[in-house]
Amino acid sequence: MQKPTVTHATFTIERHYPAPLDRLYRAFTDPAMKRDWFAGGKSSTLEEFTMDFRPGGHDYTRTRFPPGSPFPGAALENHTVYQDIVGNQRIVLAYTMSVAGRRISASLATFEFFASHDGSTLLFTEQAAFFEGADGPAMREDGWNQLLNSLAAHLAA
């Protein structure tokens, strides 16, 4: 029997976007916009996306891994609860991820938004606990970098 383990990690990603602060912030608060950049990836099939953006509100995303992936056909689920929201300034949320019905991590994520002379800046910090068989800190940070690239493409469109 495998002994349970937890790996703790914290990482921060800073991104500049040539979009006004209100447009960047709206990409997190408008369900259609968020679905486009957050859940509209081409490497998996979106099965469900719900969003209730308010303190205490819940989001839920379920995607299905494609053939040839590490978990072909398995569902990836993301359950989110908004902890704190300050318009155009910050969003703090707690979320868990599960693969094939098995919880792999629990995280606290903070998004901070800043206006700049030529757009806006996003400062993202994640504090995570990764459980047995989880993607781990390096893969999670890479996943967020890919999502923030998707956000950049969405804002540029």
Secondary structure by P-SEA (a helix, b strand, c coil): cccbbbbbbbbbbbbbbcccaaaaaaaaccaaaaaacccccccccccbbbbbccccbbbbbbbbbccccccccbbbbbbbbbccccccccccccccccccccccccbbbbbbbbbccccbbbbbbbbbbbccccccaaaaaaaaaaaaaaaaaaaac
